[in-house]
């Protein structure tokens, strides 16, 4: 049975409009105008237990709004969802015990107290047996290498350390579903790598289902085999990660190494993405790759050649850039 | 029954943990804590001196003699202190939680939302008010040579709890509006109005103009019964109708405010991330 089932999930916000200036402010006091913003328009998908799925989309595409509906924080305007066999927005305790939502931009720990104190409160909130609590806490702090930091006030921790503590708090009750909203935002490369490694290990150990939103393709490539791409509140792709490139990129990258300098006339064969001494990279449409390779090899002495897919980062960024101006949804 | 006991035990343990956490936090900023306590002590001292001066010139104030009035002041101070210690800061912070979207984290916890939102933090700086209020009440009882009556003590405890429930419900209704208003600075002003009304005996609302106001704040919006009834029960005539009014109005207010709070939460939009 799917762990998440969304059917035509939609959310429309009514947003107040105000004309600029003092006159506009006074006018809005008496007569306020509203605009309807469709944050999510009929999204449908299912996620099976144990999957790690990435939710991609530009700012305002509707990712976070969808996550908030699936976690029961907001009610949809229309559509149905079942998460862990519950209607999420009923917010049953039995439902809330089984999942966690970690938001990279939000702090859920007590700011002035050591993280260890917040963990104790979590123990009470989730009614975790003391022995199980100690075992889970020990396992998580060891995996993240933060055993020595649980007695330090949260406000004195670095951003990376705080995110590790947030993850520990989110996993103490051993949730079956983990919703991650930009978990590595603002972190340096080392901290990002540590968090990703932890999530991979934890998933392998516990088989937790993960739905992740991130703007860093590195996160997505490191963790997820399947992606959902959302734009203007509509799901435009649901499939394997590798398929994203096939679906949204019409070209491949032909990498060439010439005996001497790369020739000037390469642009005849495709878009020159890079030219540096004997090295050159050509963007060639998929249907012409074989013909272009044959022509180049016939005309020049080529020492080495490879044909690669363009980087996911570039493909996604092009998809996002081609999007119409994003609306106000989260 | 066992389930209910287990649930109550869990909430009591959470309350204890929250109380300990907030005390630890307060003590980290002990300068702030000490200033707050000092201000509250001075505030009560000024109030007592003021009534001492008034009673130097008259034997009665709206039908209350000096020890009775002293008891009333102590009762108000304890009740107000208890409300401010347990709920005021939490309710006041609610609008900010809505505005920033930090409410999300609280709504995801498998705990009653009303409990977590309104009892999350204890304002320990107000705890001395409760003790000082209790001390003033004890002093007043000693002054008047009060004879112990278990009936009166029992009814006092129950009507005092009813008063706390009424004040809490009033605050919860005001707080809930924040979901739509997002910025709700009027809460403190409304609470000030509430405590200003509750701090005087109901009898001061006499005369052609004031009497309807007194009736309104007794039977329609029963703010005036919050301190008046428990204080009356203990040191003046025991009026069963007013006692019943406190019980009935507090039960209705708790139910209505909870429904309104849950209805407001259903309209929560969360903030954009």
Interface residues (C-beta under 8 A of the other chain):
Chain A: X13 X64 X68 X71 X72 X73 X74 X75 X91 X93 X94 X95 X96 X97 X100 X101 X103 X105 X106 X108 X110 X112 X113 X117 X120 X121 X124 X125 X126 X127 X181 X182 X328 X329 X330
Chain B: X10 X13 X14 X17 X18 X21 X24 X25 X28 X29 X101 X102 X104 X105 X107 X108 X109 X110 X111 X113 X266 X268 X269 X270 X271 X272 X273
